[in-house]
């Protein structure tokens, strides 16, 4: 489907557990977690470089990173909160970053009960609703929410071709539309500031993350404008989306996704050392390709009450989120004017132009995404 790579269902999946479960609650939690994955056909193995899934048990007071050897290794760190935090996200997000995780599970004792929160890189967080006292249900729910994320496929390879025609080096009228829209994002206060990874991570860990994912910071949201039938301008990764200016640095021309190298291909000016394109380029590409009448796409971590949403909250930049969103757009009554909710994450909005999108959503957007 869509000419994109599909994960082979036969591929054997494995996981490993690193670190110590230091308390009875953690031991019970990790035993149950490992069992439910084994029951669903995952093999529990000793750590090795290509392992699919790592449960990294850490001490909330001293978050120890797990250094992946491959992008495809999905790291779930788990810590027990010393006491119920006032603000779960504020307490847990820095631990997630320091432990270099894809996902963080915060185990919070609440009186006789234990509540487990999922913390995502998109700064979403939500509790498991089943009770720890009913282990079968509890661990079944945990597996159901965790497994699709752990087995999702990130499309983060970029191939830069220095073939952008000179008359586009400073942009065109579509790039001007990007610049205008980016200021508007700032005016509406719709884009949280990029998250300062370098402030939370020791230098060696920061370099490790950069090497592995080629990212400089975590930023949220992205925008794009179609240029021709075959290409579109899109915001770069890790930049301030409220201040888009330079071609190749703040925004790039996306030619498309190629299955052969599992990469997004970009056309850049030969004079610029380019930044990477936003991780959601695969999603925007699918939408443009399937819907020739769509002229612009905006993705923000905010919400409009009452919108239709996807079922599973796949991470930004995965093939799975791209397919889920593209399907919602394709099957909408009017693909050119859709607002797709991404569960526990944000919205992707299509339009004739970015100006038209802003006109349509102005006054309706709330900053807080509902957590389900
Ligand atoms: Zn997002």
Boltz pocket constraint, residues with backbone or C-beta under 6 A from the ligand:
constraints:
  - pocket:
      binder: B
      contacts: [[A, 122], [A, 220], [A, 221], [A, 299], [A, 300], [A, 301], [A, 316], [A, 345], [A, 346]]
      max_distance: 6.0
